[in-house]
Amino acid sequence: MTLPSGSDQALALRDLAIEIGTEAAGLVRTLATGTVSVSATKSSPVDVVTEVDRACEELVRARLLAARPQDAVLGEEEGDTEGTSGVRWIVDPVDGTVNLLYGIGEYAVSLAAEVDGEVVAGVVVDVAKDVLYAAALGHGATRDGVPLRVRPSPPVPERLLLTGFGYRPDVRAHQGACVARLLPRVRDIRRMGSCALDLCHVAEGTADGYVEDGPRPWDWAAGSLVVTEAGGRFAVLAGAPAPHRLTSEDSVLVASPAQGWDDLVALLRQTGFLA
C-alpha cells in the first residue's frame, strides 16, 4: 500500500487506523461476552494481561503487516518491530484491561501512526459504547464523524479533572499524595481507568483536564492527537522527584483546553505532580 506525502498521508493513515481499529474493537467486544481471565502479569501482580489483549494485538499486527509490510510497530504486548518506511504504528490492544476484567464499560482499542517520530494519525475506539474517536494531523478530530472541540476552561476551582494510577505501590503512594493535595483546589477528580479515553473525554468537553504520572506511549499516542486536534494541549512533562523517581524525568501526562493550560500546569507544580 503506497501512501501520498504530507497532509494526505495523515488522512490515509487515519483511515487505515479506523478500518483496523474498528475490526479490532469488534473482536474485543465479542471476546468480552465470554469469560475474561488473567493470563499473565507485568510490572506488579495487579498489572494484568488477558488473552483478549493478546488476540487483539495479533489481529492488529496481522492487518498492518498485510496493508503496510515496511512499517514499524510498537505494541504493548509484543514490543517493538522495526520497519523501513519511516512510519511506526503504536498499538494498545486494550487500554483499560482491569475494567475489561471486571466488566466495567470503559476500555478502548488505541492505534496511532507516527511519521519520523511525529504522531500524524490516531484512533481510539470505546469498545463498550461503540464510539470511535479519530484524528489526522492538521485535519481536526471527530467522534463518530462529528467534529470535536474542547470546552472553554472555567476558573481552576471549577474544573473537573481526570487522573489515573499506576500499578506499583510506590508509584501509587506518590500519585495518591498528589491527588490529595489537588482535590480541594478543583471541582472534582474522576478516575475512569483508560488513559486513551480520558484524553478523548477532554477532547469532547466532558472533562476540563487530565493528569497522570507514568503512562506509556501506547496509552497516550492516539489520544494525544485527538485532544490537540480538538483545540487542546498535551505534553509529557518532568515529574517532581519522588521515592520511585529520585530525579525529575519526563513522565507526567497533562492535557487541557489550550486556553486554561498555564493555570493547570501551575497548579500541578504546586500540588507535587510536576518538577
VMD Tcl script that draws the C-alpha trace (Angstrom):
set ca {
  {0.00 0.00 0.00}
  {1.60 3.29 -1.14}
  {0.59 6.49 0.61}
  {0.87 10.12 -0.53}
  {3.03 12.53 1.41}
  {2.22 15.26 3.92}
  {-1.37 16.08 4.78}
  {-2.87 13.43 2.51}
  {-0.65 10.81 4.12}
  {-2.04 11.67 7.56}
  {-5.58 11.20 6.26}
  {-4.73 7.87 4.62}
  {-3.08 6.59 7.79}
  {-6.05 7.72 9.85}
  {-8.46 5.93 7.54}
  {-6.43 2.73 7.75}
  {-6.38 3.06 11.55}
  {-10.16 3.48 11.57}
  {-10.59 0.34 9.49}
  {-8.26 -1.80 11.61}
  {-9.28 -0.27 14.94}
  {-12.96 -0.88 14.23}
  {-12.31 -4.52 13.39}
  {-10.14 -4.97 16.49}
  {-12.80 -3.41 18.71}
  {-15.33 -5.84 17.28}
  {-13.08 -8.72 18.25}
  {-12.65 -7.38 21.79}
  {-16.41 -6.84 22.10}
  {-17.07 -10.42 21.04}
  {-14.46 -11.92 23.35}
  {-15.68 -9.77 26.26}
  {-19.05 -11.54 26.18}
  {-17.34 -14.71 27.43}
  {-15.19 -15.32 30.47}
  {-12.23 -12.94 30.66}
  {-9.41 -14.16 32.88}
  {-5.84 -13.10 33.69}
  {-3.21 -14.87 31.60}
  {-0.11 -13.00 32.85}
  {1.09 -10.06 34.90}
  {3.68 -7.38 34.15}
  {5.03 -4.69 36.48}
  {3.14 -5.97 39.54}
  {0.57 -8.66 40.44}
  {-2.26 -6.20 39.68}
  {-0.86 -5.16 36.26}
  {-2.64 -7.80 34.23}
  {-2.73 -9.19 30.68}
  {-5.65 -11.19 29.31}
  {-5.98 -13.37 26.26}
  {-8.23 -10.64 24.86}
  {-5.27 -8.21 24.88}
  {-3.10 -10.74 23.07}
  {-5.70 -11.75 20.48}
  {-6.47 -8.12 19.67}
  {-2.83 -7.16 19.20}
  {-2.25 -10.21 17.00}
  {-5.14 -9.13 14.77}
  {-3.91 -5.54 14.54}
  {-0.37 -6.59 13.68}
  {-1.61 -9.00 11.02}
  {-3.76 -6.33 9.38}
  {-0.97 -3.75 9.48}
  {1.55 -6.21 8.05}
  {-0.82 -7.06 5.22}
  {-1.51 -3.40 4.38}
  {1.93 -1.87 5.03}
  {4.65 -4.52 5.42}
  {7.51 -2.00 5.66}
  {6.12 -0.14 8.68}
  {7.40 -0.48 12.25}
  {5.02 -1.47 15.04}
  {5.26 -0.82 18.78}
  {2.66 -2.82 20.72}
  {2.07 -3.04 24.44}
  {2.05 -6.83 24.49}
  {4.53 -7.84 21.77}
  {7.05 -5.00 21.85}
  {8.83 -3.23 19.00}
  {9.13 -4.50 15.42}
  {11.45 -2.49 13.18}
  {10.47 -1.10 9.79}
  {11.99 0.82 6.89}
  {9.20 3.17 5.74}
  {9.53 5.93 8.36}
  {6.05 5.07 9.66}
  {5.62 3.48 13.08}
  {2.33 2.25 14.50}
  {1.76 2.43 18.26}
  {-0.81 -0.08 19.49}
  {-2.62 -0.60 22.77}
  {-4.95 -3.54 22.12}
  {-6.98 -2.94 25.29}
  {-6.40 0.28 27.22}
  {-8.28 -0.32 30.45}
  {-7.69 -4.05 30.86}
  {-8.73 -4.11 34.52}
  {-12.06 -2.51 33.56}
  {-12.50 -5.23 30.94}
  {-11.67 -7.90 33.51}
  {-14.37 -6.62 35.87}
  {-16.98 -5.87 33.21}
  {-16.73 -2.08 33.64}
  {-17.56 -0.44 30.31}
  {-14.59 1.91 29.98}
  {-11.86 0.35 27.82}
  {-10.58 1.03 24.34}
  {-8.52 -0.05 21.37}
  {-5.90 2.65 20.69}
  {-3.99 2.88 17.41}
  {-1.67 5.69 16.32}
  {0.69 6.27 13.41}
  {3.94 8.22 13.67}
  {5.85 9.57 10.68}
  {9.50 10.22 11.51}
  {8.62 10.36 15.22}
  {5.58 12.66 15.00}
  {2.08 11.31 15.61}
  {0.03 12.15 12.50}
  {-2.98 9.85 12.89}
  {-4.82 8.44 15.86}
  {-7.89 6.32 16.51}
  {-9.40 5.38 19.87}
  {-12.40 3.05 19.85}
  {-14.53 2.97 23.01}
  {-15.36 -0.73 22.79}
  {-18.23 -1.00 25.25}
  {-20.05 2.10 23.96}
  {-19.12 1.55 20.29}
  {-17.83 5.12 19.88}
  {-14.97 5.98 17.53}
  {-12.64 8.93 18.09}
  {-10.29 9.78 15.22}
  {-7.81 12.48 14.27}
  {-5.37 13.33 11.49}
  {-2.69 15.98 11.91}
  {-3.99 19.28 10.58}
  {-7.47 17.90 9.88}
  {-9.16 18.05 13.26}
  {-10.68 15.38 15.48}
  {-14.04 13.64 15.33}
  {-16.33 11.45 17.40}
  {-18.29 9.11 15.12}
  {-17.54 11.51 12.27}
  {-18.76 14.64 14.09}
  {-16.08 17.30 14.74}
  {-14.86 17.61 18.32}
  {-13.96 20.74 20.27}
  {-12.71 21.12 23.81}
  {-14.94 23.05 26.20}
  {-13.99 26.56 27.37}
  {-11.89 26.40 30.54}
  {-13.66 27.58 33.70}
  {-11.70 29.04 36.63}
  {-9.41 26.45 38.23}
  {-11.67 25.82 41.29}
  {-14.49 24.88 38.88}
  {-12.57 22.38 36.77}
  {-13.37 18.67 36.62}
  {-10.12 16.75 36.18}
  {-9.38 13.15 35.23}
  {-6.46 11.11 36.52}
  {-5.17 7.57 36.80}
  {-2.90 5.45 38.95}
  {-0.01 3.13 38.20}
  {0.39 -0.45 39.36}
  {3.47 -0.29 41.60}
  {2.76 0.51 45.26}
  {5.46 3.21 45.46}
  {4.13 4.94 42.36}
  {0.57 4.83 43.70}
  {1.64 6.29 47.04}
  {3.15 9.32 45.29}
  {0.19 9.72 42.95}
  {-2.26 9.47 45.83}
  {-0.45 12.16 47.80}
  {-0.51 14.50 44.80}
  {-4.20 13.87 44.20}
  {-4.95 14.54 47.89}
  {-3.33 17.97 47.55}
  {-5.09 18.66 44.25}
  {-8.63 17.61 45.20}
  {-9.50 20.55 47.50}
  {-8.48 23.03 44.79}
  {-10.70 21.86 41.89}
  {-14.36 21.00 41.33}
  {-13.69 17.26 41.50}
  {-11.46 14.46 40.22}
  {-12.51 11.31 38.36}
  {-10.54 8.07 37.87}
  {-12.06 6.24 34.89}
  {-9.36 3.67 34.10}
  {-8.33 4.30 30.48}
  {-5.72 6.92 29.57}
  {-6.74 6.90 25.90}
  {-10.39 7.53 26.73}
  {-9.51 10.16 29.35}
  {-7.77 12.18 26.63}
  {-10.77 11.77 24.35}
  {-13.07 12.96 27.14}
  {-11.04 16.17 27.37}
  {-11.29 16.50 23.58}
  {-15.08 16.15 23.60}
  {-15.57 18.52 26.54}
  {-16.75 16.06 29.18}
  {-13.75 16.97 31.35}
  {-11.65 20.10 31.83}
  {-8.25 18.43 32.08}
  {-6.23 15.29 32.70}
  {-3.05 14.47 34.59}
  {-1.30 11.16 35.22}
  {2.21 10.13 36.13}
  {3.67 7.21 34.21}
  {1.54 6.02 31.23}
  {3.49 4.63 28.29}
  {3.35 5.81 24.64}
  {0.84 3.14 23.62}
  {-1.54 4.53 26.27}
  {-1.46 8.12 25.04}
  {-0.20 8.33 21.43}
  {-3.59 8.25 19.71}
  {-5.48 10.19 22.38}
  {-2.88 12.96 22.45}
  {-3.58 13.75 18.80}
  {-7.34 13.62 19.33}
  {-7.12 16.21 22.10}
  {-4.72 18.55 20.31}
  {-6.69 18.40 17.06}
  {-9.80 19.28 19.10}
  {-8.17 22.52 20.25}
  {-6.46 21.28 23.39}
  {-2.87 21.00 24.52}
  {-0.97 17.89 25.53}
  {2.52 17.38 26.91}
  {4.68 14.88 28.75}
  {6.34 16.95 31.48}
  {9.02 16.41 34.11}
  {7.66 14.82 37.25}
  {8.69 16.01 40.68}
  {11.30 13.85 42.42}
  {9.58 11.10 44.41}
  {10.54 7.84 46.16}
  {10.01 5.89 42.92}
  {11.83 8.56 40.87}
  {14.83 10.17 42.56}
  {15.35 12.74 39.80}
  {12.96 14.63 37.57}
  {12.09 12.95 34.29}
  {9.50 13.46 31.57}
  {6.77 11.12 32.73}
  {3.69 13.16 33.68}
  {0.94 13.47 31.08}
  {-1.06 16.70 31.07}
  {-3.94 17.65 28.77}
  {-6.43 20.51 28.84}
  {-8.05 23.11 26.63}
  {-5.32 25.43 25.37}
  {-6.88 28.47 26.98}
  {-6.58 27.03 30.51}
  {-3.19 25.37 30.12}
  {-0.90 27.68 32.09}
  {-3.13 27.76 35.17}
  {-3.40 23.96 35.23}
  {0.35 23.44 34.89}
  {1.00 25.93 37.69}
  {-1.46 24.08 39.93}
  {0.16 20.72 39.15}
  {3.54 22.12 40.18}
  {2.08 23.43 43.44}
  {0.50 20.08 44.28}
  {3.60 17.97 43.61}
  {2.89 16.37 40.24}
  {5.48 18.41 38.32}
  {9.04 19.45 38.94}
}
mol new
graphics top color blue
foreach p $ca { graphics top sphere $p radius 0.5 }
foreach p [lrange $ca 0 end-1] q [lrange $ca 1 end] { graphics top cylinder $p $q radius 0.2 }
display resetview
